[in-house]
């Protein structure tokens, strides 16, 4: 690999990182962004089932390590 090629690739990566940093700084979420999703699964039977299945899986994993 030629030195010029490495330098070009490095410059390209540096530009991409700078662009990503710029985007992150300009698109900071509001500190209360969690309020938009809070309660979105209230009264959702599917979500309740998901929680139950997750709990059962964890209980199963814990009981199998206790033996």
C-alpha positions in Angstrom: 0.0 0.0 0.0 1.5 3.3 -1.0 2.0 6.1 1.6 -0.2 8.4 -0.5 -3.1 6.0 -0.3 -2.8 5.6 3.5 -2.7 9.4 3.9 -5.7 9.8 1.7 -7.7 7.2 3.6 -6.6 8.8 6.9 -7.7 12.2 5.8 -11.0 10.7 4.7 -11.6 9.1 8.0 -10.7 12.3 9.9 -13.3 14.1 7.8 -15.9 11.5 8.5 -15.2 11.6 12.3 -15.4 15.4 12.3 -18.7 15.3 10.5 -20.1 12.7 13.0 -18.9 14.9 15.9 -20.6 17.9 14.3 -23.8 16.0 13.9 -23.8 14.7 17.5 -23.2 18.2 18.9 -26.1 19.7 16.8 -28.6 16.9 17.5 -28.6 16.6 21.2 -31.9 15.2 22.5 -33.8 17.2 25.0 -33.2 16.2 28.6 -36.9 15.3 28.9 -37.0 13.1 25.7 -37.9 10.1 27.8 -41.3 11.7 28.4 -42.3 11.0 24.8 -42.0 7.3 25.3 -43.0 6.9 29.0 -46.2 4.8 29.3 -46.4 3.9 25.6 -46.8 0.3 26.5 -49.5 0.9 29.2 -52.3 -1.6 28.8 -50.4 -3.5 26.1 -51.0 -7.2 26.6 -48.2 -8.1 24.2 -45.7 -6.1 26.2 -46.9 -7.6 29.5 -46.4 -11.1 27.9 -42.9 -10.0 26.8 -42.0 -9.0 30.4 -43.4 -12.3 31.7 -41.4 -14.4 29.2 -38.3 -12.4 30.1 -38.8 -13.0 33.8 -39.5 -16.7 33.2 -36.3 -17.0 31.1 -34.2 -15.3 33.8 -35.7 -17.5 36.5 -34.9 -20.6 34.5 -31.3 -19.4 33.9 -30.9 -18.7 37.6 -32.4 -22.0 38.7 -30.1 -23.9 36.3 -27.0 -22.2 37.8 -28.1 -22.9 41.3 -27.8 -26.7 40.8 
